[in-house]
Amino acid sequence: MIVRAIALLGHKDHGKSTLIGSMLMQTGSATQVRINEAAAYSKKLHKSFEPAFILDSFSEEREQEMTYDTTRAQIKYKDLAFSLIDVPGHEELIKNMISGASYGELAILLVSAKKDEGIMNQTKRHLFVARMLGIDKLVVAVNKMDSVGYDENRFESIKSELSEFIDRIGFEGKNVIFVPISAYNGENLVNRSTRMGWYRGDTLADSVYNTFRTPTSNIGSGALRIIVQGIIDQNNNIIAGKVISGILKKGEAILLLPNRETATVKEIIVKGKKVNSAGVGENAAMIIDSDTKGELRGAVISGLKDSPEITDSVTARIFVTNTISNNSYIKFNGVDVKCLEIKVLDGIDTTTGKKTGRKTAEPLNAIDARVTFGKKLPVENYNVTKELGRFVLYSNNVFAGIGMITKIRQCI
């Protein structure tokens, strides 16, 4: 069965864990043992049955009603399986949110319809980060519709207000679906709600299923790109790498970057077997006909033509999570690279999606910046090859943000 990863986003207390618990039950993906355990714990805390307790595994999370770290739950629906990644909604746990959301192929955003909740700043930040991470398909689940008497006007109001922001940060309208739900009551999740007859669209489960039924990419398309993981055998010229684009073929002439060494692939080994080719997502050992020089971890393999650019200066959009100092470095393809300079060109308010004109890096907002590295790297714009266009930023050895390359500058 094919498993598709979904990042579950949203402000704290808007119902992400409850949604997963209810979905687990309605799709028959939760064992009776887990359901009984959740019921017993609900009773212990003098609560009505809480579906979220099926998911939250730590007692402190159950008692404080919050998720501290990312949690995964697999839900089977029709001929697909969804791996739901529940990320923390608290502002101070944004690093955990980024880590979890980075695995998502699609995002479900939970927005509470309750009058005193609705669209919050963290709701928008989660969306901003998800779009930066390359997620381009979105299902917005307007939750807690039971709390507003299943009012269609409340649903349409949230949809209208959020659509403007979603469009501004780069989501295409055709890739965004809004669904009114009550996660606690299990309405419009798998089965249609009788209380929201005014809604004519698909249920949440069918909205996700139909999105994944449409192919999003052609496996093997694009120019050859392999991120080198290291040298397996120096004496026999065996190196290991992961194919992120194109197809590696036996007998093919390749280019190792940034040193621009050329070689020919003599043998390819995948999962212990010799093969004639390796495709996207496969880890391959390659026997080449040339002696390699220096450290190869983090290097990139391409074909002789259409190779990535080699540079030490880029323009990047960075979501900032901590103060950025002069003592900064990035992690790029598993390698630490010193930053000689991070010059802020403009600030971006992540709650509006608009540029601010400020030349400062403010935590929980974003910046467009010119970044100069301490050495030359093989890079591409993020919208061309995600793996070669993104990095993680550290400052004073503390996680300080994620960056996406938007422009490649000439070497200094």
PLY file of the C-alpha trace (Angstrom):
ply
format ascii 1.0
element vertex 412
property float x
property float y
property float z
element edge 411
property int vertex1
property int vertex2
end_header
0.00 0.00 0.00
1.31 3.46 -0.94
1.96 5.74 2.06
1.66 9.52 1.59
2.98 11.99 4.19
0.71 14.79 5.41
1.80 17.65 7.68
-0.94 18.65 10.12
-0.62 22.37 10.88
-2.41 24.89 13.06
-2.43 27.00 16.20
-2.43 25.33 19.60
-5.78 23.99 20.80
-7.38 24.14 17.36
-7.84 20.35 17.35
-5.01 18.61 15.46
-4.62 15.70 17.87
-8.39 15.35 18.20
-8.71 15.21 14.42
-6.17 12.41 14.12
-7.80 10.44 16.95
-11.21 10.68 15.30
-9.79 9.76 11.89
-8.04 6.74 13.38
-11.37 5.53 14.77
-13.53 6.30 11.73
-11.17 4.54 9.31
-10.68 1.53 11.58
-6.98 2.35 11.89
-6.95 2.46 15.71
-6.88 -0.76 17.72
-9.58 -1.35 20.30
-6.84 -1.49 22.93
-5.80 2.10 22.12
-9.43 3.26 22.11
-10.08 1.61 25.48
-6.91 3.15 26.91
-8.00 6.62 25.73
-11.46 6.08 27.24
-9.97 5.01 30.58
-7.65 8.01 30.70
-10.49 10.38 29.80
-12.47 8.96 32.72
-9.48 9.30 35.04
-9.29 13.03 34.21
-13.08 13.35 34.64
-13.56 14.18 30.96
-15.86 12.96 28.23
-14.14 10.63 25.79
-11.24 12.54 24.19
-10.12 11.22 20.77
-6.80 13.09 21.10
-5.75 10.67 23.84
-5.47 7.93 21.21
-2.57 9.91 19.77
-0.89 11.77 22.64
1.40 9.22 24.25
2.82 11.24 27.14
0.75 11.72 30.28
1.87 15.36 30.58
0.54 16.03 27.07
-2.80 14.51 28.00
-3.07 16.47 31.21
-1.91 19.79 29.74
-3.72 19.17 26.44
-0.80 20.09 24.20
1.58 18.29 21.83
5.27 18.87 22.58
6.89 17.10 19.66
5.96 15.79 16.25
3.93 12.58 16.30
3.05 10.29 13.41
-0.07 8.20 12.93
-0.88 6.07 9.91
-4.43 6.03 8.61
-5.59 3.63 5.90
-8.26 4.93 3.53
-9.36 3.09 0.40
-6.19 2.02 -1.45
-3.88 4.61 0.17
-2.34 5.11 3.58
-1.85 8.59 5.04
1.00 9.22 7.46
-0.31 12.18 9.46
2.47 14.23 11.06
1.05 16.12 14.03
3.29 19.13 14.69
3.20 21.31 17.83
1.19 24.51 17.50
2.89 26.48 20.26
5.05 29.42 19.16
8.01 28.35 21.31
8.07 24.94 19.59
8.48 26.29 16.05
11.70 24.29 15.52
9.79 21.05 16.15
7.08 22.22 13.78
9.61 22.89 10.99
11.21 19.48 11.49
7.89 17.66 11.27
6.39 19.68 8.41
9.50 19.22 6.26
8.39 15.63 5.54
4.91 16.57 4.32
3.84 16.16 0.70
0.59 17.94 1.48
-0.62 19.98 4.45
-3.88 19.96 6.37
-4.35 23.24 8.24
-6.70 23.25 11.24
-8.48 26.54 11.95
-10.95 26.79 14.81
-14.33 28.32 14.00
-14.92 29.31 17.65
-15.61 33.04 18.03
-12.65 33.63 20.40
-10.19 31.57 18.32
-10.27 31.69 14.51
-7.26 32.72 12.41
-4.26 33.34 14.69
-0.73 34.58 13.99
0.64 31.06 14.45
-1.93 29.80 11.93
-0.36 32.06 9.33
3.23 31.30 10.37
2.61 27.59 9.93
1.31 28.28 6.42
4.26 30.54 5.60
6.76 27.90 6.72
4.92 25.11 4.89
5.07 27.07 1.63
8.79 27.77 2.17
9.34 24.05 2.67
7.87 23.43 -0.77
4.40 22.20 0.20
2.09 23.45 -2.56
-1.13 21.51 -1.88
-3.30 22.48 1.06
-6.55 21.35 2.68
-7.93 23.84 5.21
-10.15 22.11 7.78
-12.33 24.70 9.53
-12.82 22.88 12.83
-15.20 23.16 15.80
-18.15 24.03 13.56
-20.35 22.55 16.31
-19.31 25.48 18.56
-20.93 28.00 16.19
-24.08 26.04 15.45
-22.70 24.83 12.10
-23.04 28.37 10.76
-22.24 28.59 7.04
-21.49 32.32 7.33
-18.74 31.66 9.89
-17.16 29.11 7.56
-17.31 31.48 4.58
-15.86 34.34 6.64
-12.80 32.30 7.63
-12.42 31.02 4.08
-12.51 34.54 2.64
-10.05 36.04 5.13
-7.53 33.19 4.92
-7.72 32.86 1.12
-6.17 36.30 0.67
-3.16 35.38 2.82
-2.79 31.95 1.21
-2.69 33.54 -2.24
-0.16 36.16 -1.13
2.40 33.63 0.10
2.33 31.62 -3.11
-0.31 28.87 -2.94
-2.36 28.48 -6.13
-6.11 28.58 -5.65
-6.62 25.33 -7.58
-4.43 23.53 -5.02
-6.36 24.74 -1.94
-9.53 23.09 -0.56
-11.67 24.27 2.39
-13.72 21.74 4.39
-15.95 22.50 7.41
-15.58 19.83 10.13
-16.13 18.94 13.76
-13.15 16.76 14.69
-14.55 16.01 18.16
-17.91 14.84 16.80
-16.33 13.19 13.74
-18.36 15.22 11.22
-17.24 15.62 7.58
-14.11 13.58 8.27
-14.96 10.28 6.57
-18.74 10.51 6.57
-20.76 13.56 5.53
-22.33 15.67 8.26
-26.13 15.89 8.31
-25.83 19.20 10.16
-23.90 20.94 7.34
-26.13 20.20 4.36
-25.11 23.55 2.86
-21.61 22.15 2.19
-21.47 20.31 -1.16
-17.78 19.47 -1.35
-15.87 16.31 -0.45
-15.27 15.11 3.09
-11.81 15.69 4.53
-10.70 12.12 3.80
-11.91 12.27 0.20
-10.36 15.73 -0.33
-6.97 14.34 0.65
-7.46 11.08 -1.25
-8.48 12.82 -4.48
-5.51 15.18 -4.24
-3.07 12.27 -3.99
-4.74 10.33 -6.82
-3.52 13.03 -9.22
0.16 12.50 -10.08
2.32 15.46 -9.03
5.57 14.63 -10.77
7.24 12.31 -13.24
9.69 10.03 -11.47
13.00 10.11 -13.29
12.33 13.40 -15.05
14.82 16.22 -14.80
18.59 16.43 -15.00
20.71 13.95 -13.04
21.41 15.08 -9.49
22.96 12.88 -6.79
24.01 14.02 -3.32
27.17 12.15 -2.33
27.07 10.58 1.11
30.73 9.54 1.19
33.42 7.18 -0.06
32.81 3.50 0.66
36.12 2.18 -0.67
38.88 4.64 -1.57
41.09 1.97 -3.18
38.38 0.72 -5.52
36.77 4.11 -6.21
33.38 3.20 -4.73
31.23 6.12 -3.61
27.69 6.27 -2.22
24.95 8.77 -2.94
21.21 9.39 -3.11
19.51 10.13 -6.43
17.34 13.25 -6.05
16.63 13.92 -9.73
16.94 12.10 -13.04
18.28 8.57 -13.56
21.81 7.29 -12.98
22.86 4.84 -15.71
25.70 2.35 -15.96
28.34 3.53 -18.43
27.28 7.18 -18.04
29.84 9.99 -17.90
29.36 12.09 -14.76
30.68 15.27 -13.18
31.58 15.53 -9.48
30.99 19.01 -8.05
32.30 21.41 -6.83
35.72 20.07 -7.92
34.49 19.44 -11.49
36.10 16.01 -11.70
34.86 13.80 -14.55
34.38 10.04 -14.38
32.45 7.14 -15.90
30.11 4.90 -13.92
31.39 1.31 -14.23
28.94 -0.38 -11.86
25.82 0.56 -9.86
24.77 -1.33 -6.74
21.37 -0.82 -5.07
20.41 -2.83 -1.98
23.34 -5.16 -2.50
22.52 -5.99 -6.13
24.17 -4.83 -9.33
21.74 -2.88 -11.52
21.86 -0.96 -14.78
20.25 2.19 -13.38
19.07 3.93 -10.19
16.14 6.34 -9.91
14.86 9.11 -7.68
14.93 8.27 -3.99
17.33 5.34 -4.32
20.61 5.11 -2.46
23.27 3.77 -4.79
26.88 2.66 -4.56
28.83 3.64 -7.66
32.11 2.21 -8.90
33.76 4.89 -11.03
36.84 4.81 -13.23
38.61 7.78 -11.65
40.49 8.40 -8.42
38.58 10.88 -6.27
40.32 13.76 -4.57
39.54 15.20 -1.15
36.36 14.95 0.96
33.31 13.98 -1.10
30.55 14.07 1.52
28.05 16.72 0.46
29.36 16.84 -3.10
26.95 16.62 -6.03
27.00 14.38 -9.09
25.46 15.54 -12.35
25.72 14.75 -16.05
28.42 16.51 -18.07
25.83 18.96 -19.36
23.23 20.96 -17.43
25.10 20.85 -14.12
24.38 22.99 -11.01
26.17 26.30 -10.64
29.20 26.60 -8.36
29.14 29.68 -6.16
29.89 31.11 -2.73
27.17 33.78 -2.80
23.38 33.46 -3.03
20.23 35.40 -2.29
17.94 33.43 0.02
14.65 33.76 1.85
15.19 32.75 5.46
12.57 32.02 8.12
14.28 33.24 11.29
13.90 31.36 14.56
16.70 32.92 16.64
19.09 35.86 16.73
21.57 35.81 13.85
25.15 36.82 14.70
28.42 36.97 12.79
29.27 33.51 14.11
26.92 31.64 11.76
27.08 28.58 9.55
24.73 26.51 7.44
24.13 22.78 7.11
24.00 22.00 3.41
23.74 18.41 2.14
24.89 17.17 5.55
28.00 19.38 5.67
28.71 22.43 7.86
29.68 25.52 5.85
30.74 28.79 7.48
28.88 32.01 6.56
31.17 34.97 5.93
28.23 37.37 5.72
24.44 37.45 6.00
23.25 40.82 4.71
19.55 41.52 5.21
17.97 43.02 2.09
14.38 43.19 3.36
12.19 41.86 6.15
8.93 39.93 5.72
6.10 39.83 8.27
5.04 36.17 8.35
1.58 37.07 9.70
0.77 39.22 6.67
3.14 37.86 4.00
4.18 41.45 3.19
7.65 42.98 3.06
8.41 45.42 5.87
11.36 47.39 4.52
13.29 46.65 7.71
16.91 45.52 7.46
16.85 43.40 10.62
16.36 39.69 11.19
13.50 39.27 13.66
12.71 35.82 15.10
9.45 34.27 13.81
9.56 36.54 10.76
11.45 36.11 7.49
14.15 37.96 5.57
15.46 38.18 2.05
19.25 38.17 2.47
22.51 37.90 0.60
24.47 35.00 2.06
28.19 34.58 1.44
29.73 31.20 2.20
33.26 30.32 3.26
33.64 27.98 0.27
32.09 27.31 -3.11
29.05 25.04 -3.27
27.03 23.35 -6.05
23.59 24.98 -5.73
20.35 25.60 -7.61
17.33 27.75 -6.95
14.87 26.09 -4.59
12.11 26.07 -7.21
14.43 24.07 -9.53
15.85 21.42 -7.16
14.68 21.58 -3.55
17.56 19.57 -2.11
20.17 21.86 -3.69
18.30 25.05 -2.89
17.71 24.80 0.85
19.79 24.95 4.00
19.51 25.09 7.76
21.04 28.10 9.50
22.83 28.01 12.85
24.14 30.99 14.79
26.37 30.58 17.85
25.65 26.85 17.50
21.90 27.44 17.97
19.25 26.65 15.32
18.45 30.05 13.80
16.33 29.34 10.73
15.71 27.65 7.40
16.71 29.15 4.07
15.62 28.71 0.47
17.87 29.95 -2.35
16.06 32.33 -4.68
18.98 33.71 -6.73
22.49 32.47 -7.46
25.15 35.17 -7.44
28.56 35.19 -9.07
31.52 33.99 -7.02
33.36 36.67 -5.07
0 1
1 2
2 3
3 4
4 5
5 6
6 7
7 8
8 9
9 10
10 11
11 12
12 13
13 14
14 15
15 16
16 17
17 18
18 19
19 20
20 21
21 22
22 23
23 24
24 25
25 26
26 27
27 28
28 29
29 30
30 31
31 32
32 33
33 34
34 35
35 36
36 37
37 38
38 39
39 40
40 41
41 42
42 43
43 44
44 45
45 46
46 47
47 48
48 49
49 50
50 51
51 52
52 53
53 54
54 55
55 56
56 57
57 58
58 59
59 60
60 61
61 62
62 63
63 64
64 65
65 66
66 67
67 68
68 69
69 70
70 71
71 72
72 73
73 74
74 75
75 76
76 77
77 78
78 79
79 80
80 81
81 82
82 83
83 84
84 85
85 86
86 87
87 88
88 89
89 90
90 91
91 92
92 93
93 94
94 95
95 96
96 97
97 98
98 99
99 100
100 101
101 102
102 103
103 104
104 105
105 106
106 107
107 108
108 109
109 110
110 111
111 112
112 113
113 114
114 115
115 116
116 117
117 118
118 119
119 120
120 121
121 122
122 123
123 124
124 125
125 126
126 127
127 128
128 129
129 130
130 131
131 132
132 133
133 134
134 135
135 136
136 137
137 138
138 139
139 140
140 141
141 142
142 143
143 144
144 145
145 146
146 147
147 148
148 149
149 150
150 151
151 152
152 153
153 154
154 155
155 156
156 157
157 158
158 159
159 160
160 161
161 162
162 163
163 164
164 165
165 166
166 167
167 168
168 169
169 170
170 171
171 172
172 173
173 174
174 175
175 176
176 177
177 178
178 179
179 180
180 181
181 182
182 183
183 184
184 185
185 186
186 187
187 188
188 189
189 190
190 191
191 192
192 193
193 194
194 195
195 196
196 197
197 198
198 199
199 200
200 201
201 202
202 203
203 204
204 205
205 206
206 207
207 208
208 209
209 210
210 211
211 212
212 213
213 214
214 215
215 216
216 217
217 218
218 219
219 220
220 221
221 222
222 223
223 224
224 225
225 226
226 227
227 228
228 229
229 230
230 231
231 232
232 233
233 234
234 235
235 236
236 237
237 238
238 239
239 240
240 241
241 242
242 243
243 244
244 245
245 246
246 247
247 248
248 249
249 250
250 251
251 252
252 253
253 254
254 255
255 256
256 257
257 258
258 259
259 260
260 261
261 262
262 263
263 264
264 265
265 266
266 267
267 268
268 269
269 270
270 271
271 272
272 273
273 274
274 275
275 276
276 277
277 278
278 279
279 280
280 281
281 282
282 283
283 284
284 285
285 286
286 287
287 288
288 289
289 290
290 291
291 292
292 293
293 294
294 295
295 296
296 297
297 298
298 299
299 300
300 301
301 302
302 303
303 304
304 305
305 306
306 307
307 308
308 309
309 310
310 311
311 312
312 313
313 314
314 315
315 316
316 317
317 318
318 319
319 320
320 321
321 322
322 323
323 324
324 325
325 326
326 327
327 328
328 329
329 330
330 331
331 332
332 333
333 334
334 335
335 336
336 337
337 338
338 339
339 340
340 341
341 342
342 343
343 344
344 345
345 346
346 347
347 348
348 349
349 350
350 351
351 352
352 353
353 354
354 355
355 356
356 357
357 358
358 359
359 360
360 361
361 362
362 363
363 364
364 365
365 366
366 367
367 368
368 369
369 370
370 371
371 372
372 373
373 374
374 375
375 376
376 377
377 378
378 379
379 380
380 381
381 382
382 383
383 384
384 385
385 386
386 387
387 388
388 389
389 390
390 391
391 392
392 393
393 394
394 395
395 396
396 397
397 398
398 399
399 400
400 401
401 402
402 403
403 404
404 405
405 406
406 407
407 408
408 409
409 410
410 411
